[in-house]
Amino acid sequence: MNKSELIKAAAAKAEVSAALAAKVIDAALEEAVAAVKKGESVQLVGYATIAVANRAARKAKNPRTGAIVDVPAKKVVRIKAGAKFAL
């Protein structure tokens, strides 16, 4: 399912226009992204938790040349599925 399919499905389920559903979904996603960029976690209870994690610096091997390179530390986004996504 892509974003436009999600918007159509949400609009049908909530019995609202697709334009309104698109505004709500876009606003929710923008707020989630803004919160994660500030370093906060976003908890959608039962669905998912989105948080920032620190990835430590490490050494890696370039597969083409075999050279060892330093990979710097960085922040990454982690998404943990909630109980409602259990298959």
Secondary structure as UniProt FT lines:
FT   HELIX           3..14
FT   HELIX           18..37
FT   TURN            38..39
FT   STRAND          42..44
FT   TURN            45..47
FT   STRAND          48..55
FT   STRAND          58..61
FT   TURN            63..65
FT   STRAND          68..71
FT   STRAND          74..81
FT   HELIX           83..85
//
